């Protein structure tokens, strides 16, 4: 009788069987990946606004408490949103990756980026790489939250936690350097989400064997070969033949094995990579030592000097070992060098440079923006973020 009652109430039956929740959720995510991504972005944007708007709400924002109670101590037990959304998106990435890998052979796979090819190769080659990379990514997503919690217990505890987190991340990166046979690290160490499975289903037909509806547009018509079941690609637009042909051209990186997308480093190149990994640890130790004088240039010069020095060492190593010098680098290596170059801009927002130069400059600019349409809104956003830049190390951390 109970079974009959549950069959008439499918929603109640699902709620009473938690073991079915996860498969249903996974199925929902894979079929609505585009919408899920938009929700994730919206939640991230919301949590970015809250910290500056309400000075005492930085932990609720990072933890995800939208309506904080009166007592600050109660905020620490609320469920995460910012850090939680990042971790949840990491889980969503793994689900979507599994769906793509399980697609039937008749469905054309999307062309992966060099970063995706490289990281997926090491994930498939080493279980330890997967665990270490996942640990590193999790720490990066939650580091600011841990610093906020530690700050409640005082500056001394806060800096101990910051140094401990940087040491832990450095250990993970050294492991990755060893596991990849001394190849430079890529950021992020895990594949990024690149495709909406729903769009693949719409363009190539249903994964479950159902035929896709025929589109009315002549350029979208596909012809399925009766013997093999394979589909011929649709014809390009007559006005866009050149771009279509260019998109089909293979580059040197496309035919290289995944592990060959990054050259191995040795000698000064390996020294540069180790310096790059250890730089945050040494910088935070210097900050901890001179934490009573935030305007001191010594920690800033040590950190910036190490990062700039290891970048120059890496370039010199590439010029000597790689055929063609910097022009002979793969696309993935050039992309990673570009990322590291842009990340050096964050030194304008750190330590003595921020306290002595950037802070006063930003205040002058925001004061001039007040009372002007649109510019006043931009100035208020900058003022909101000053609270994070003034009080938290990880708000400007890039590694």
N, C-alpha and C positions, 0 to 999 in steps of 0.2 A: 504494500500500500504506500509506503514511504517512497519507494522507487517510482511508482506511478505519479505521485504528487510532485516529485522532483522533475520528472520528464515534462510535466505541464508547466513548470516554472524554470526554464533554462538558466535565467540570470541567478536565481537562488541556488541552483545546482552548482554553478560555477563558483559562487562565493563560498559554498560549503566545501569545496575541494580546492584548497590552495595549490596543490600540485599542478593544477591546470593553468594557474595564473601566468607563470613564466612563459610557457609555449605560446599562449594567446598574446602576451605582450611582445614577444619576439616577432611573431607573425605580423602584428600591427606595425611595429617599427620598420620592418623590411618592406612593407607595402606602402608606407607613408613616410619614407625617409626624407623627402623634401620638406614636408610640413614639420617633421620633427626637428630638422635643422633650423627652420625659421623660429620655432619655439625656443630652442636652445639659445639662439642669437638674441632673441627678445629678453630672455631671462638674464643673460650676461649683461646686456645694456642696462637693465633695471638695477642690477647690483652694482654697476659702475657708478650710477648716479647717487645712490644712497649714502656712501661714506662721506662725501664732502658736504652733502646737504644737512646732515645731522651729525654734529661733532661727536656725540656720545653713541653713535650707532654704527661705528665701523665694524664691530664684531657681528651685530645682526646682519649687516649687509654681506659680509664675507660668509657668514654662516647661513644666511638666507632668511632671517626673521623679518618679515615685512611689518608686522605690528608688534613692536617690542613692548614688554611689560614695564612697569615703573622701576623695578629693581634691576640694576645692571647685571647682577650675578645670575639672574634667571636666563639671561640671553645666551649664556654659554651652552645651554642644554638643548637649544633649538636645532631643528634639522637643517643641514647645509643647503644652500642654493647655489651660490657662486662656485664654491669648490665642488659641491654636489653635482652641479650641471656639467662641470668639466669632467668629472669622473664618469657620470652617466653617458656623456658623449663618447668617452673612450670605450664604454661597453657597447654603445650603438655602432661604433666603427667596427668592432669585432663581429657583431651580428651581420652587418652589411657585407663585410669581407667574406664571411662564410657563405652567404647567399650567392655572391658572385662566383665563388669557387665551385659551387654546386650546380651552376647553370649547365644545361645540356650542351653537348658538343656542337649541335646545330646552331646555337645562338652565338653570334659574334661578340667576343669580349671587348671591353673598352681598352684603348691603348693606355697602358700605365705610364706614369711619369718616371724618369730615372730614379727619383727618390723612392717611389713606391717599389720599383723593381729591386733596388738595392736593399731596402729594409726588409721586404718580404723574403728575399733570399736568405738573409741571416736569421730571420725568424724560423724559416724551415730547416736551416742547417743546425741550429743550436737552441736547445730548450733553455739553456742557461741565459743566452742572449735575450730570449723572450721575457724571462723572469726579471732580469736586471733592468731591461728597458722599461718594462711595465712599472717596476718599483721607482725608477727615476722619474717617469712621467707622473706618477701619483704624488711623489714628494713635491714636484714643481707645481702641481695643481693645488696643493694644500699648504705650501710654505708660508704664505702671507697670513693664513688663518692661525697657524701655530705661533707666529710672531705676535699677533694680536692677543692671543690667549696669554702668552708669556709676559707681555707688557703689563698685564694686570697685576703681576707679582713683583714688578719692579724692573728697573733698567738692568740690574746685574743679571737677573734670571733671563731677561729678554736676550741679552747678548750671548749668553751661554747657549741658548736655544738656536740663535742665528748661526753661531759658529758650528754647532753640532750638525745642523741641517746642511751647511755648506760642505762639511767634511764627509757626510753621508753621500751627498751628490757626487763629490769628487771620487769617492771610492767606487761608486757605480760607473762613472765614466772611465775610470782606469780599467775596470773589468771589461767594459765594452771595447776599449782600445786593444786589450789583450785578446779578446774573443774574435775580433775582426782582423787579427794578424797585423797589428800596427797600422791600421788605416784611420785617417782622420774621422772624427765623430761628425755625424749629421744631426741636424735639429729640425724636427723632433726625431728621436731614435725609432719611432714606430710609424707605420704607414699612415698617411692621412686619408680622410674620406674624400673620394673623388667622383663618385657616381651615385645617382639615385636609382635604385633597382627598378622603381616604377617606370622610369623613362625607358629603361632597357626592355621592360615588358611591353610598353606601348609601341616601341619601334621594331622589335624583333618577334613579337608574339608571346603568348602566355607560356610560362615555364612548365606548366602542368600538362602541356600537350594540346591545349585549346588553340584553335587558329585565331590569328589576329584579324580584326575587321579590316576590310579593304577601304583604303582612304580614297576620297573623291579626287584628290589632286593627282595629275598624271605623273609628277616627279616622285611621288611616294609609293607607287605601285611596285610590289615585290613579286617575283615569280618563283615558285617553289618547284624544284626538279622532282618529278614523280618517283624516280628510282632511288636517289640518295636522300631525298627529303631536305636537301640544303637549299637555302634561298639566295638568289642572285641579288646583289645590292641594287638599290634604286638608282636611276640615272640622275646625274647632277643637273642643275639649272643651266640652260644654254648660255646664260650671261655670266656664269661663274665657273666655267670649265677650268680656267687657269688655277684658281684657288683650290679646286677639287684635286687637280693633278699634283699640285705642290704638297697638299696634305697627305698624299700617298707615297711621297718620296722618303726613303729610309736614310737616316743619318748614320754616322759612324757609331754613335752611342746606342742606336737602336739594335745593332747587331753584336754589340759587345756582351760578354757574359756579365751578369749583375755585379759580381765582385770586382770586375775590371773597371767599373765606373768610378772607383777611387783608387789612386795609386798608393802603394804602401810607403810609409815614411820610415826613415832611419837617420842616424846621425843627428844633425842639427834640426832636421824636420821632425824627428821624434821628440827631441828636446823642446821644440816649439809647441808641439801638441800637449806635452805634459805640463808645460808652463801655462798654457791656455786653460787646462783643467784645474790646476792648483791656484790660479790667480784669485778666484773668489775667496778661497780659504785664507790666503795670506792677507788679502785686503780686509776681510772681516776681523782677523786677528789684530791688524794694525788699528782698525777702528775701535776695537775693544780696549786696546792699550791707551789710546788717546781720546777716549770717549768724553772726557771732561772738557775738551777743546774742539768743538765741532768745526771751527774755522781753521784748524791746522791743515796745512797743505801736505804734510808728510804721508798720511794714509792715501790721499788722492794721488799723489805723485807715484807712490809705490804701485798702486793698482793700475793706473793708466799706463805707467811705464812698462809694466809686465805685459799688458795686453797689446800695446803697440809694438813692443820688442818681439814678442812671439809671432805676431803677424808678419813682421819684416823677415824674421828667420824662416818662416814657412815659405814666403815668396822666394827668398834666396835659394832655398832647397829645391823648389819647383824649377827655378831657372837652370840649376845645375844638373838635375837628374832627368827631367821630363824633356823629351824631344820637342823642340819648338818653344821651350820655356813656358811662360804663362799662356801663350797662344795654344800650346799643346794640351792644356787642361781639358778634362771632360766637362760636359755641361753641368753635371752635379757638383764638381769641384768649384767651378766658377760661381754657381748659385750659392754654395756654402760660404765662399770667400765674400761674396756680396752681402750675405746675411750678417756675417761677423763685422764687416765694415760699417753697415748701418747701425748695428748694436753699439758700436763705439760712441755714437751720438748721445747715448744715455749718460755718458760721463759728464755732460753739461748739467745733469740733474742730480749729481751725487756729491756728497762730502763737501769739501772746501769750495769747489767751483760753484756749487749751488748756493751755499751760504754766503759767499763773498761776491758773486757776480750775478748768477742767474736769478736768484730770489728777488733782488732789488730791481732788476731789469723787468721781470714779469709784473711786479707790483706797479711800476711806472706805466707799463703798457695797459694793464687792466684799468688803471685809474683814468687813462685817456679814453678808454672805451665806454666808460659809464655815461649814461644819458643818450647814447647813440643807438638807433634801431639796429637789431641783429648783432652788432658789435658788442652791445651791452650783454646780450645773452652769452656770447662766446667768452667774454671777460668773466662772467659769473661762473662759467664752467671751469675756467682756469683757476679761479680763486677757490673753488670747491676742492680741486685736486691738490692744492697747496698743502692741505692738512695731511694728506697721505705722504707727500714728498718730504714734509718736515719731520714726520714722526716714525716712518717705517722704512727699514732697509730694503725689504723685498718688493716694495712698490716700484722700484726702478731696477731691480735685478734682471739680467738678461740671460744668465747661464745657470 
